[in-house]
Amino acid sequence: MPTWFEALARQTPNAGAGLLVTAVVALAVARPLGRRLALPAVGVAAWVAALGLVASLTLTPRSTWAAVTERVCTLDTWTPLGLDSVLALDQRAANAVMLVPLAVLSALPRERRRLVGALTVAAVLPLVVEAVQYALPGLGRICHSEDLVDNLAGVAVGAVVGLAARWALSRRARGHERDAAATSVAAPRPAGPAPRPNR
């Protein structure tokens, strides 16, 4: 019985090229985009890489471009991802897992506007993926409601994990600031110059 790793490799033969392009783009934009957004370059590179991972696994052609014009979107099931799928690490679990890194990273920015913007991108991305798959049937992919449900589940899990990590890091930083302030207050002030003797 093939594992979902084997199925993933079979269904996304061009993902490697997409990941290579992602790596080049992430390295190229990390520093300038980080300066513009006032974010660490490493974090920007990781976020772009996570975004490219999703695009490489969902929007690259399954083979050579097919001359298909019929658009199909299957909306027959909206069943939530079950624990059995997670434990079995099947295709549905894979669909959810690949969105988790992007959602985690999207939930980490300290500035609220950056946080909302990044989480919005992560939440809207599954809708964009299914829309592109529907609009471009030549990719050899099918728009499916089940994939959308699984992707959004991954975004939700990643967002919760990321927000929890953000809260913990923020609390730790505030604790360090309080300790530093208390240390500076308690530190003895340097003595002034010694008085000159009277002559």
ABEGO torsion letter per residue (X at the ends): XBBAAAAAAAABAAAAAAAAAAAAAAAAAAAAAAAAAGBBAAAAAAAAAAAAAAAAAAABBABBBBBBABBBBBAABABBBBAAAAAAGBAAAAAAAAAAAAAAAAAABABAAAAAAAAAAAAAAAAAAAAAAAABAAAGBBBBAAAAAAAAAAAAAAAAAAAAAAAAAAAAAAAAAAAAAAAAAABBBBBBBBBBBBX
